């Protein structure tokens, strides 16, 4: 890293990193739940799971939006010595830091099937959907302001998460062409050669 520069990771990439693991773990656990009658029965489990899915997606999607907005408004321009982290590195760091939590959540969702089938899996899937929705919201803000939001790597939690946590003092901004991730943290699609 150049002298005076900081390692920066995209805010939307960190937010979006947990969406796919939570979604797929939840879908798998819910699928297993369809095979288990459970104490309450499948019908009640599916209805409870659908309600939990909607609530979890809404809560995760809307949590801390004021903090993200305030940090985004006060974003300073990234310096020429700042090092922009690749999308794959940010995703890998988050997933490595949370792997045991993801495994524990998946095991709890599987175990929940014996009491209320499907519900635990749909709760996990709802959390994953909420993260996708939050990343999409960040992407819309980035497009509207024509600037990508970055956070210093050393301000993230030890597990690579919390891009709007107490340790984060401010974001940095770059143009929308910087880095290898599109607004919202998805992979940047390259134009096809003709």
C-alpha positions in Angstrom: 0.0 0.0 0.0 1.3 3.4 -0.9 2.4 5.8 1.9 -0.6 7.8 3.1 -3.1 5.6 1.4 -5.9 3.4 2.9 -7.3 0.1 1.9 -10.9 0.7 0.9 -13.7 -1.9 0.3 -17.1 -1.1 -1.3 -19.9 -0.6 1.2 -22.5 -2.4 -1.1 -20.2 -5.3 -1.5 -19.9 -5.9 2.2 -23.7 -5.5 2.6 -24.4 -7.9 -0.3 -21.8 -10.5 0.7 -24.1 -12.4 3.1 -27.2 -12.4 0.9 -26.4 -15.5 -1.2 -25.2 -17.8 1.7 -28.2 -16.8 3.8 -30.7 -17.3 0.9 -29.4 -20.7 -0.2 -29.0 -22.0 3.4 -32.6 -20.9 4.1 -34.0 -22.4 0.9 -32.3 -25.7 1.6 -33.5 -25.8 5.3 -37.0 -24.9 4.2 -36.9 -27.7 1.6 -35.9 -30.2 4.2 -38.7 -28.8 6.4 -41.3 -29.8 3.7 -40.3 -33.4 4.3 -40.7 -33.2 8.1 -44.3 -33.0 9.6 -43.0 -31.3 12.8 -45.1 -30.5 15.9 -47.3 -27.9 14.3 -47.7 -29.4 10.8 -46.5 -28.2 7.5 -49.4 -25.8 6.8 -48.9 -23.8 9.9 -45.1 -23.9 9.4 -45.3 -22.6 5.9 -47.7 -19.8 6.9 -45.5 -18.8 9.9 -42.4 -19.1 7.6 -44.0 -16.8 5.0 -44.7 -14.2 7.7 -41.2 -14.5 9.1 -39.7 -14.1 5.6 -41.6 -10.8 5.0 -40.7 -9.4 8.4 -37.1 -10.4 8.2 -36.7 -9.0 4.7 -38.2 -5.7 5.8 -36.3 -5.4 9.0 -32.9 -6.2 7.5 -33.5 -4.1 4.4 -34.5 -0.9 6.3 -32.2 -1.2 9.3 -29.6 1.5 9.7 -30.6 3.4 6.5 -30.2 6.7 8.3 -26.7 5.9 9.2 -25.8 4.8 5.7 -27.4 8.0 4.3 -25.5 10.3 6.8 -22.2 8.6 6.0 -22.9 8.8 2.3 -23.6 12.5 2.4 -20.4 13.2 4.2 -18.2 11.0 2.0 -14.9 12.5 1.1 -13.2 12.0 -2.3 -10.8 9.0 -2.2 -7.2 10.0 -2.6 -4.8 8.8 -5.4 -2.9 6.7 -2.9 -6.0 4.8 -1.6 -6.1 1.1 -2.6 -9.4 -0.1 -3.9 -10.1 -3.7 -2.8 -11.4 -6.1 -5.4 -15.0 -7.3 -5.0 -14.0 -10.9 -4.6 -11.7 -10.1 -1.7 -14.4 -8.2 0.1 -16.9 -11.0 -0.3 -14.4 -13.7 0.7 -13.4 -11.7 3.8 -17.0 -11.4 4.9 -17.9 -15.0 4.3 -14.7 -16.3 6.0 -15.4 -14.1 9.0 -19.1 -15.2 9.3 -18.7 -18.9 8.3 -19.4 -20.3 11.8 -22.3 -18.0 12.3 -23.8 -19.1 8.9 -23.3 -22.7 9.8 -24.9 -22.3 13.2 -27.9 -20.4 11.7 -28.3 -23.2 9.1 -28.2 -25.9 11.8 -30.7 -24.0 13.9 -33.0 -23.6 10.9 -32.7 -27.4 10.2 -33.5 -28.2 13.9 -36.4 -25.8 13.9 -38.1 -28.1 11.3 -38.9 -30.6 14.0 -41.1 -28.0 15.8 -42.3 -25.6 13.1 -41.4 -27.0 9.6 -40.1 -24.5 7.0 -40.3 -21.5 9.3 -36.6 -21.3 10.2 -35.5 -21.7 6.6 -37.7 -19.0 5.4 -36.5 -16.7 8.2 -32.9 -17.2 6.9 -34.0 -16.7 3.3 -35.8 -13.5 4.4 -32.6 -12.2 5.9 -30.7 -12.9 2.7 -33.4 -11.1 0.7 -33.2 -8.1 3.0 -29.5 -7.8 2.4 -30.1 -7.9 -1.4 -32.7 -5.2 -1.1 -30.4 -3.1 1.0 -27.6 -3.5 -1.5 -30.0 -2.6 -4.3 -31.0 0.5 -2.4 -27.4 1.5 -2.0 -26.9 0.9 -5.7 -29.7 3.3 -6.6 -28.2 6.0 -4.3 -24.8 5.5 -5.9 -26.3 5.8 -9.4 -28.3 8.9 -8.4 -25.3 10.6 -6.9 -22.9 9.3 -9.6 -20.4 8.1 -6.9 -19.5 4.8 -5.4 -19.2 4.5 -1.6 -16.2 2.9 0.0 -15.2 2.2 3.6 -11.8 1.8 5.1 -11.0 -1.9 5.7 -9.5 -1.2 9.1 -12.8 0.3 10.3 -14.8 -2.8 9.6 -15.4 -5.4 12.3 -12.8 -8.2 12.8 -15.1 -10.5 10.7 -15.2 -8.1 7.8 -18.7 -6.8 8.4 -20.5 -3.7 9.8 -19.9 -1.1 7.1 -22.0 1.3 9.1 -20.8 0.4 12.6 -19.7 2.7 15.3 -16.0 2.4 14.2 -16.8 3.8 10.8 -16.2 7.6 10.8 -16.8 8.4 7.2 -17.0 6.9 3.7 -14.9 7.7 0.7 -16.3 8.3 -2.7 -15.1 7.5 -6.3 -16.6 7.8 -9.7 -18.9 5.0 -10.8 -16.2 3.4 -13.1 -13.9 2.7 -10.2 -13.4 -0.9 -9.0 -14.7 -4.1 -10.4 -18.2 -4.0 -8.9 -21.2 -2.3 -10.3 -23.4 0.1 -8.2 -25.1 -2.1 -5.6 -22.1 -4.5 -5.2 -22.9 -6.9 -8.0 -20.3 -8.1 -10.5 -19.7 -5.5 -13.2 -20.8 -6.8 -16.5 -18.2 -6.1 -19.2 -19.3 -5.1 -22.6 -19.2 -7.9 -25.2 -16.6 -7.5 -27.9 -18.1 -7.2 -31.4 
